[in-house]
Structures are given as C-alpha cells and as structure tokens.
Amino acid sequence: MALRAWLASRQPPAPDALQARLALLVDAHPEWELMPLPDAMLAAGEELLQAVIAAPSKDRRSALDLLAADACVTYAFEAAADEPSRLVELAELSMQRIARGAAGSPNRVGVE
C-alpha cells in the first residue's frame, strides 16, 4: 500500500493539521514510497525531529513538527506490527537514529 494511502487509512484519523503536515513531508520524499512502511515512517520521524532540534528557538512554532515526529515513530511501530519479527530490530534502529540526532544537536539538554 502506498505510504500516503496508508496514512489516510489510520483510524481514528489524525487531526487535520497533523495530516496536512505529514502529507507535505511525504510528498517531499517520493523515495519513501519504495521503502517498507516502518522504515519510511522512521525516516519521516527522524527528519521532523531534526527540524525541531535545528530550530533556533524552541517554542510553539515547532510544536506541530514535534507532534508529527512522535506520530511518525508511533506509525512506524504500528506498521511493523504486521511483521512482528522486525519489532526488536525497528526498536533498536529507532533508538540509535534518535540518539544520533540528539547527540548532534548543539542545543541538547542532558547530563554529560
């Protein structure tokens, strides 16, 4: 199933603003249509998280991208539920990619 159609088929449907943000992102990356759904959604979540991390100010303007990143990672696991043998691999991959993105952020917060 095409990524855009799969997103549109989610029940209950996401709020309109979230659907619109995800549609823009998916339309900007036609290569994701060739990827397995979990991998495409993880890539989308990673790109959105990078946008939030790179934003010069962390305020309400980045809230939609942060919510969309969370939704993408959730959707990645929802899609992976059709292939339970991939769940552990996907969990490890998502943790590595999110940690790598956060580690590269000059604005990261945490204990060193």
Secondary structure, DSSP 4 states (H G I P E B T S, - for coil): --HHHHHHT-SSPPPHHHHHHHHHHHHT-GGGGGS-HHHHHHHHHHHHHHHHHH-SS-SGGGHHHHHHHHHHHHHHHHHHTTSGGGHHHHHHHHHHHHHHHHHT-TT--S--
